[in-house]
Amino acid sequence: MRDWMIGVYAVVLLTLIAAAGFVGLFGKDDLRGERALKILKIVLAALAGAGGLLAAVMAGGR
């Protein structure tokens, strides 16, 4: 069950990163591009923090 949850979480985050990155790089509207880059920064920070937390939890369970 844990593997499914981690997999779905990873897919959702990768989708958000890809969409925000695409809009940030190739979007024609400046305001939309700025918002996409803010979302990209937030998602990457969440991914880095959650990845560290997940690694600590999994290592602590051994």
C-alpha positions in Angstrom: 0.0 0.0 0.0 2.8 2.4 0.8 4.4 1.8 -2.6 1.2 2.9 -4.4 1.0 6.0 -2.3 4.6 7.0 -3.0 4.1 6.2 -6.7 1.0 8.3 -7.0 2.6 11.2 -5.0 5.6 11.1 -7.3 3.5 11.1 -10.5 1.4 14.0 -9.3 4.5 16.0 -8.3 6.2 15.3 -11.6 3.1 16.3 -13.5 3.0 19.6 -11.6 6.7 20.2 -12.2 6.4 19.5 -15.9 3.3 21.7 -16.4 4.6 24.6 -14.4 8.0 24.4 -16.1 6.4 24.3 -19.5 4.2 27.3 -18.8 7.0 29.2 -17.2 9.4 28.6 -20.1 7.0 28.8 -23.1 4.0 30.8 -21.9 3.3 34.0 -23.8 1.6 35.8 -20.9 4.2 37.3 -18.4 1.9 37.1 -15.4 1.0 33.5 -16.0 4.7 32.7 -16.4 5.6 34.4 -13.1 2.8 32.4 -11.4 4.0 29.2 -13.0 7.6 29.8 -11.8 6.3 30.5 -8.2 4.4 27.2 -8.3 7.4 25.4 -9.6 9.5 26.7 -6.7 6.9 25.7 -4.2 6.5 22.2 -5.6 10.3 21.7 -5.8 10.7 22.8 -2.2 7.9 20.4 -1.2 9.5 17.6 -3.1 12.9 18.2 -1.5 11.4 18.4 2.0 9.1 15.5 1.5 11.8 13.4 0.0 14.0 14.0 3.0 11.2 13.3 5.4 10.3 10.1 3.6 13.9 8.9 3.6 14.1 9.5 7.3 10.9 7.7 8.0 11.8 4.7 5.9 15.3 4.5 7.4 13.9 4.8 10.9 11.6 1.8 10.3 14.5 -0.6 9.8 
